[in-house]
Amino acid sequence: MSAKTAIAETYGDALLAYNAGDYAAAFRIFHTLAERGHIRAQEELGRMYAKGEGVERDTSEASKWFRSANEQIKALKAYNTGDFETAMRMFRPLADQGQILAEYIVGLMYANAQGVTENYPEALKWLQKAAEQGESKAQFSVGLIYFKGLGMPKDYAEAAKWYQRAANQNNATAQFNLGMMYGRGQGVPQNYVTAYMLLDLASAKIKAAADAKGNISKSMESSQIAEAEKLAKDWKPKYEM
């Protein structure tokens, strides 16, 4: 599935549109988020279908989204409280239906041996399904599996590819890991400017990134540092929808 990039439209954007009376825009954003497994968006979408706001009134469709939100709330509660057997039983059918959050959670459970035997090929299968649909946390997880060679030989080039997609969506850990790879030339051509830029972006959330950026700067000319800082300043995320 080829991913389409766009400036992200968030749950907050949908609420702003809704409160401004732009029900069509609110419905469109809520629907996109709901399909990705956003529970509150599913609840709001259900209410819009129930009321006929931005869409023709459809109680059946409303019930579907309310039910989906309720199922995920129960499944997440089970997962977060360590009841992995229940979580897997509830998330697996949703993952089979292509629900992104469920694919991601099922993948994590196989990777972390949560309620199931550790199985990295199975973990990769589910995480990659979510990653291909644009879930940045899944993209990072896929990159990590390839980088560490979990259940397979290490593949730095493949790791860099998935880290890049997550980094493009402002995943700070992916930016940090990819920045380190550019600094070392692992799976990508060594490029201190790109490394510095990525570490600069990640440093807003990860302290170690700021330290790594300082270390890389010792191998750079002042003009390269200026270029990297400008790239970081001008950088904008490209979210996959």
C-alpha positions in Angstrom: 0.0 0.0 0.0 1.6 3.3 -1.0 1.3 5.9 1.7 0.0 9.4 0.9 1.7 12.2 2.9 -0.1 15.2 4.2 -0.1 17.6 7.0 -1.7 15.8 9.9 -5.2 16.6 10.9 -5.6 15.8 14.5 -8.5 15.0 16.9 -8.1 18.6 18.1 -8.5 19.9 14.5 -11.7 17.9 14.2 -13.1 19.3 17.4 -12.3 22.8 16.3 -14.1 22.2 13.0 -17.0 20.7 14.8 -17.3 23.6 17.3 -17.1 26.0 14.4 -20.1 24.3 12.8 -18.0 22.8 9.9 -19.5 19.4 10.3 -18.3 18.1 6.9 -14.6 18.8 7.8 -15.1 17.4 11.3 -16.7 14.2 10.0 -13.9 13.7 7.5 -11.2 14.0 10.1 -13.0 11.9 12.7 -13.6 9.2 10.1 -9.9 9.1 9.1 -8.8 8.9 12.8 -11.6 6.4 13.6 -10.4 4.0 10.9 -6.9 4.2 12.4 -8.2 3.1 15.8 -8.6 6.5 17.6 -11.2 5.7 20.3 -12.5 9.2 21.0 -12.8 9.8 17.2 -14.8 6.7 16.9 -17.1 7.9 19.7 -17.5 11.3 18.0 -18.1 9.7 14.7 -20.8 7.6 16.2 -22.5 10.7 17.6 -22.3 12.4 14.3 -24.0 9.5 12.5 -26.6 9.3 15.3 -27.4 13.0 14.9 -26.9 13.3 11.2 -24.2 15.9 11.5 -22.0 16.2 8.4 -23.5 13.0 7.1 -26.9 11.4 6.6 -28.3 10.1 9.9 -27.6 6.4 10.2 -28.2 4.6 13.5 -26.7 1.4 12.3 -23.4 3.1 11.4 -23.5 5.0 14.7 -23.9 1.7 16.6 -21.0 0.2 14.7 -18.6 3.0 15.7 -19.8 3.1 19.3 -19.3 -0.7 19.5 -15.9 -0.4 18.0 -14.8 2.2 20.5 -16.2 0.1 23.4 -14.4 -3.0 22.2 -11.1 -1.2 22.0 -11.6 0.4 25.4 -12.0 -3.0 26.9 -9.1 -4.5 24.9 -6.8 -1.7 25.9 -7.8 -2.0 29.6 -7.0 -5.7 29.4 -3.6 -5.0 27.8 -2.7 -2.2 30.2 -3.6 -4.3 33.2 -1.6 -7.3 32.0 -4.5 -9.4 31.0 -2.9 -10.3 27.7 -5.0 -13.4 27.0 -8.1 -11.2 26.9 -6.3 -8.4 25.0 -5.2 -10.9 22.3 -8.7 -12.4 22.1 -10.2 -9.0 21.5 -7.5 -7.3 19.4 -6.8 -10.2 17.0 -10.2 -10.1 15.2 -9.8 -6.3 14.8 -6.3 -6.8 13.5 -7.7 -9.4 11.0 -10.0 -6.7 9.8 -7.1 -4.3 9.1 -7.6 -2.1 12.1 -4.3 -0.3 12.6 -4.2 0.0 16.4 -5.0 -3.6 16.7 -2.3 -4.7 14.2 0.2 -2.6 16.2 -0.8 -4.1 19.6 -0.9 -7.6 18.3 2.6 -7.1 16.8 3.9 -5.8 20.2 2.4 -8.8 22.0 4.3 -11.2 19.8 7.5 -9.2 20.0 7.3 -8.9 23.8 5.9 -12.4 24.6 2.8 -10.9 26.1 0.3 -13.7 26.5 1.9 -15.6 23.5 5.2 -17.2 22.8 7.8 -14.7 21.6 7.6 -14.8 17.8 9.5 -12.1 15.9 8.4 -13.2 12.4 4.7 -13.0 13.5 5.5 -9.7 15.3 7.0 -8.3 12.2 4.0 -9.4 10.1 1.6 -7.5 12.2 3.7 -4.5 12.9 4.5 -4.1 9.2 0.8 -4.2 8.4 0.3 -1.2 10.7 3.5 0.5 9.5 2.4 0.2 5.9 -0.8 2.0 6.8 1.2 4.9 8.3 1.4 4.2 12.0 4.6 5.8 13.1 5.1 3.8 16.3 4.8 0.6 14.2 7.2 2.0 11.6 9.7 2.6 14.4 9.2 -0.9 15.8 9.7 -2.5 12.4 12.9 -0.5 12.0 14.1 -1.6 15.4 13.5 -5.3 14.6 15.6 -4.9 11.4 18.3 -2.9 13.2 18.7 -5.4 16.1 18.2 -8.4 13.9 15.5 -9.8 16.0 14.6 -13.2 14.6 16.6 -12.5 11.4 19.9 -11.2 10.3 20.5 -7.4 10.9 19.5 -5.2 8.0 20.6 -1.6 8.6 19.3 -0.4 5.2 15.9 -1.8 5.9 16.0 -0.4 9.4 16.9 3.1 8.0 14.0 2.9 5.6 11.4 2.4 8.3 13.1 4.8 10.8 12.9 7.4 8.0 9.2 7.0 7.6 8.6 7.3 11.3 11.0 10.2 11.6 9.1 12.0 8.9 6.1 11.9 11.1 8.0 13.5 14.0 8.7 10.3 15.9 11.5 11.5 18.1 13.0 8.1 18.9 13.2 7.3 15.2 14.8 10.7 14.5 17.4 9.9 17.2 18.1 6.4 16.0 18.3 7.5 12.3 20.5 10.4 13.2 22.9 8.0 14.9 22.9 5.8 11.8 23.7 8.8 9.5 26.5 9.7 11.9 28.0 6.2 11.7 27.1 5.4 8.1 25.0 2.4 9.1 22.7 1.4 6.2 22.9 5.0 4.8 25.8 7.1 3.5 27.6 8.8 6.4 26.3 12.4 6.4 27.0 14.6 9.4 24.6 17.4 8.3 21.6 15.0 8.1 22.7 13.4 11.4 22.9 16.7 13.2 19.6 17.8 11.8 17.8 14.7 12.9 19.4 14.8 16.3 18.5 18.4 16.7 14.8 17.5 16.0 14.9 14.6 18.4 16.6 16.7 21.2 13.3 18.5 21.9 12.2 15.3 23.5 15.3 13.2 24.1 18.2 14.5 26.2 20.6 11.9 24.8 20.0 13.4 21.3 21.4 16.8 22.4 24.5 15.1 23.7 24.9 13.1 20.5 24.5 16.2 18.5 27.3 17.9 20.4 29.6 15.0 19.7 28.8 15.0 16.0 29.4 18.7 15.8 33.1 18.1 16.7 33.5 16.5 13.3 31.7 19.3 11.4 32.7 22.6 9.9 30.8 25.6 11.1 29.2 26.0 7.7 27.9 22.4 8.0 26.4 23.1 11.4 24.7 26.2 10.2 23.3 24.3 7.2 22.0 21.5 9.6 20.4 24.0 12.0 18.6 25.7 9.1 17.3 22.4 7.8 16.0 21.6 11.3 14.4 25.0 11.7 12.7 24.7 8.3 11.7 21.1 8.7 8.0 20.1 8.8 6.6 16.7 9.5 4.9 14.7 6.7 2.2 12.6 8.2 1.0 9.5 6.4 -2.8 9.3 6.0 
